[in-house]
Amino acid sequence: MLKKILKSYDYSIIVVYLLLCFFGLIMIYSASMVMAVQYYDYPPDFFYQKQKINLAVGFLFFLFFALFPYKAYRSKKFLVFVTVAAVIGLFAVDIFGHATNNAQSWIQVGTRKIQPSEFAKLSIIVYLSAVYSKKQTYINQLDKGVLPPLMFLIFVCFLIAMEPDNGTALITFLIGAMIILCSGMRLKTIFKLGLLGLLLAAVLAPFVILKSDKIFTETRLGRIYGFLDPFGTGQNEGFQLVNSYLAIGSGGLKGLGLGQSVQKLGYLPEAHTDFIMAVIAEELGVFGVAFVLGGLGYIVLRGIYISTRSRDPFGSMLAIGISGMIGIQAFINLGGMSGIIPITGVPLPFISYGGSSILVLSIAMGILANVSMFNRYEEKFKTKNTVPVPRTDSIQENSQDKRPWVNLK
């Protein structure tokens, strides 16, 4: 039994996950060593050592969730625990939160910081996947099947946006929307949801106009100005984006060499977190960027494939939610770094520095590996052990019978 289970794991996504984590660890050391000494008076390997601990803890969680049956997450007690813990964590940020970069998104626990919004993303994936998998018989009924979980999703996104952390709030909402779209509901129901969304936007529009001075703060508007005209605001709002462009342009095909980045020497803020891809482009060129994009792309596409192969709606939605989380977060980070969209302060999955981020991603990858294992196990071994039902005269006489065993010989 154990041998069959071990044979059923998809080791390709495990290898890619580990390669991205180790590559990210190397680049964190390269991107942060000057800043650690210059700005914080830390040893050059300070952030590297902390991330090494984060990765070790994350890998232990990965192993646990890769071995633990994902179907247990569907239980009512577990769902209550996950949702209540997510809400309490987000409320706790407002009370005990630690502010960094104009956002009160972290809780200080000893020498470590925990970001509850990161865990809320994973909680939303598990909750929506479990609830919608149980509502398959009435998934197209808006009042019973669709709206109650959707209201919880909006509530969680609202709490995250109040920190304020608009980037994570947007990612959480998009993840939820992806799960809802893949939940099995008809296009007609999705169209109704779209109309409700437009109606809600029309109702909230006056409130947004009245509170525009608080909603569109100087910091948020500055990011938009920096996005629209980075070189015209290069000394202020566009400073990060301009230096990101300089780093990308300096790298060329092969890069300047590992550790040889110029922009990380105080010119590029957050070089080891949000803008680590700019350092990768400068030091390792197109080849380094291609390695990261290839690894992230493989995990996302493999997650979608696992979702399509799953016979269990819960496992299918878990896989699509996890792959969507990684893909959406990567797009928002890379889009901000390259000037496609405004900067939102979202880390690059598996590569950027951050304890909460790598822990949540490791748990998510463990769950994805477990879903894949169950799929492959059922395909390889349970199908082989299925005993065909013998034909009977009554079945033979029913030429309209569509049951699969009718044509067995």
N, C-alpha and C positions, 0 to 999 in steps of 0.2 A: 504493500500500500504506500509506504513512505517513498519507495523507489519510483513508483508511478507518479507521485505528486511532484518529486524533484525533477523528473523528466518533463513535466508539463509546464514548468516555468519558462517564460519568455526572457532568456538571458540577454538578448540583444538590448532591450530597454534598460536592464540593470547595468550593463557595461557602459552604455551611452550616458546614463545618469552619473556613474562614477567618474567617467572621463571629463564630463563638464564640470563636476565639482572640483576635481583635482586641478584642472586647467584654471578655473576661477580662483583657486587658492594661490596659484603661482602669480596670476595677474593682480590679485589683491596686494601681494607683497611688493610687486613692482610699482603699482600705482600709488601705494600709501607710504612707502618708506621715507620719502622726503618730507611729506606732510606731517607724518608722525613726529619727526624731530623738530621741524621748523615751527609748527603751529601748536603742538601739544607738549613738546619736550618729553616725548616718549622714546623708547628704543626704536630703531628702524623696523623691527619685526613685530611691533606691538599688535597691529591689526591682523597680521598674518597668524600670530599665535592664538589670538582670540577666535579667528575664523576656523583655525584648525580644531579647536575644542568644539565649536559649533558643528562642524562637519562630523566629528566623531560621535557626538550626541545624536545628531540627525541620522546617521547611519544606523545606530542602534534602534531608533524609532522606525526606520525603514524596514529593518529585519523583522521587527515585531509585527508591523502591519502587513508585511508581505506574507507572513506565516499565519496570521489570524484570519479566520474566515470572514469575508466581507459581509456575508448575508446576516451576520449577527447585528450589524448596525441598523437593521430595519426594525428592531424591537422598539416598542413604545417607550420603555424606560430609558433606553439609550438616546432616543430622539429628544425626549424631554430634557435629559442631562445636557446634550449638545446645545440645544437652543437656549436653555436657561443660562448656561455657562457663557455663551456668546453675548447675550444681552447684558449680563452682569459685568462681564469684562469691558464692554463698551461704555456702560454707565460709570464703571470704576475709573475710567480714563478721565472723566470730567471732575472726579473728586480727588483722586490721588495722582493724576497724570503728570508726566514730566514733559515740559515743552522743549522742542528742538525745531529750529528753522520755522518759527511761526505756527507750528502745529503741535497740539497737545495730544500726541498719539501713543505715548509710551508710559508704562508703569515701571518704576524703579523697584527691582527686587534684589536687594543686596548690591552687588557690583554689576548686575546685569539689568538690561532693559527688555521688557516684553511688550510687543505690539499686538494688542487684542484684535485689531482689525484684520490682521493677517490670518488669525485663527478663525475669525468670523467668516472669511471667504470659504474655508473648508467646511465649516459648519453648515453654511448655506447649500453647498453641493450635496452633502449627505442628507440634509433635511428635505430639500426639494426632490432629490432622487427617490428617497424612501416614500414620501407622501404621494407623489404622482404615480409611482409604481403600484401603490395600493388603490389608487383611484381610477385604474384603467377601465373599469366597467362604466364609469360615469365621468370620464375625463372631459367630455364636451359640454358638461353642465357648468356654466360660469359660476353660479352661486355656490354650488357644493364642490365642484371638481377643481376649478381654476383659481378663483379669487382669494380664498383664505390663505393658501401658501404665498400667493403673490403679494398680499398685503404685508405678510411678515417680511418678505424680501425688501419691500419698500421701506419698512420700519427700520430694518438693520442698515440699509443704505443711508437713511436719514441720520442715524446715530453716528455713522462714520463720517458723513459730510460735515457734521457739527464740530468735529475735532479742531480744525477742519482738515480733512484728507480727501479731497475731491477725486484724486487719482484712484485710490483704493475703492472709494464709493462707486465710481464709474465701472471699475473692473468687476466688482461684486454684482452690480446690476446686470452687466453684460453676460456674466457667467450664468446668473439666474435666467435671463432671457433665452440663452442658448439651450439650457435644460428644458425650459417650457416649450420651446419650438420643437425639440426632439422627444417630447413626452408622449407623442402618439395622438395628439388632438388634431381634429380636422382643420383644413385651411379656413373654413367658415368661422370656426371658433377663434382662430388667430386673427382673422379680419375684425371680429367683434372686439377683441382685446385692443387692436390698433385704434379703433374708434373710441373706446373708453379712454385710451391714453391721450388722444387728441382733445377729448372733452375735459379731462383732468388738467391738461396744459392750459386750456382756455380759462378754466376756473382759477388756476393759480397765477395767471399772467398779471392781473391787477396787483396781487400781493407782491410779486417780483418787482413790479414797477415802483410800488410804494417803498419797498425795502432795498432798492437798487444800491443805495450808498453803503449798506451793510453786506449785501451779497457780492457786489462787484467792488471789492476792496482795492486799494492801491496796489497791493502785491499781486492780486489776480489779474488786474488790468495790465500790470507791468509785464507779466508773462505773455499776454496777448500782444502787447506792443513789441516785445522782444522777438516773438514769433513772426510778426508781420514785417518788421524792419530791423533785423538783427544788427546790421552794420551801422544803421542810423542811430541805434541805441547801444552801440558796442561798449561804451564806458559804463553803462548802467544795466538796463533790463536785458539787453542782448549779449552781455559779457560772456555768459556760459556758452551760448550757442556759437558765437564767433570763434571762441577758442576751441570748441569742438570741431568746427569746420577746419581750423588750422591744423588740428591734430590729424583729422582724417586725410586732408590734402597732403600732409607731410609724409604719411606712411607709404603711399604708392602701392606698388605690387608686392614687394617683399618686406617693407617696413624698415625702420631705422635700426632694429635689433632689440632683443629683449632687454629691458631696463634702460633703454636709451631715449625714452620720451622726454621732450622738452616741455610740453604743455603741463605735465604733472608737477613741474617745479614751481608751483604757486600760481600758475596762470589759469588752470582748469579746476574750478571748485567741484567738490564731491567726485574726485577722479576715481576713487575706489568703490563708489556706490552707484549713483545714477548714471554717471558718464564713463563707466569703466570700458565700454565698447570703443569710445574715442581713443583711449590709451591703447587698446588692443590693435586698432586700426593703425595708429602711429608706429607702434613697435613691431608688429607682426604683419602689417599690410593686409592685402586682400586674402592671403592664405589664413591668417588668424581669424578674420571676420567670417570667412567661409566655413571654418571649423565650427565656430559657435552657431552660426545659422543652420548648418547641416545637422548638428546635434539636436538643437531645439526643434527644427523641422521634423526630424525623425521621430522624436518623442510625441509631438502633436499628431502627426499622421498615423503613427502606430496606435495612439490612444483612440483615434477615430476608427481605425480598423478593428480594434478590440471591441469597441462599442457596437459595430455592425455585426460582429460574430457572436455576441452574447445573446443567449436565449432568454435571459432573465432581464426584464425591463429595468430593475433596480441596478444591476451591474452595468447595463448599457448606458444608463443616464449618469452613473458614477464616472464611467470612462470618458464620456463626452464632456462632463463638467470639469474633470481634471485636465484633460487635454486642452479644453477651451480656456481654463485659467492660465495655463502656461503660455498658450499662443497669444491670448489677448494681452497679458502682462508684457510679453516680449515685444509685441507690436507697439504698445504705448511707450515703452522705454526707448526702443530704437527709433520710433517716430519722433519723440521729443529730442533725442540726441542728434538726429539728422535734419531737424527742422520741418518734418512733414506735418507734425501737429505741435501745439504748444507744450512746453515742458510741464510735467505733472509730478515729478519726484518719485517715480516708480522704479524699483530696482530691477535689474535684468535677472531672470530666473537662473539659479545655480551658479551665476558668475559674480554678481555684486556682493559686497560685504553686508552681512546682516544675520543675526542669530534667529530671530522669529521667522524671517523669510525662508532660510534654508531648512529650518525645522518643519515648517508647514509643507514645503515642497517635498521633503523626504517622506513625510507621512503620506502625502498624496501619491507619490511614486510607489510606496509600499502597497497602498490600496489598489492602484492600477495594476501592479504586478500580480496581486492576489486575484483580481477579476480575470486577468488574462490566464492565470493558472487554472482556475475553475473552468473557463471556456475550453482550453486545450485538453484538460483532463476528461471532460464530458465527451469531447469529440473523439479522442483517441481510445479511451477505455470503456466508457459507459455504453457507447454505441456498439462496440464489438461484443459486449456481454449481453446485449438485448436479445431475448428469445422471441422469435417471430410467432405470432398467433396463427394457429392452423386455420385453413379455410373450412367453412362449413357449407352445407347445401343451401342454407338460407341466404348466405352471403353471395354464393355463386349465382343464385337466381336473381339477385338484385343488381341489374346492370347499371343503375344510377348511383350505386354506393361509391362514395369518394374517399373512404377510409384507406389509409396507406397500405394496410396489410392485405387488401383485396387481391392485388396482383402478385403477391409473394408465391413462389413455387416451392 
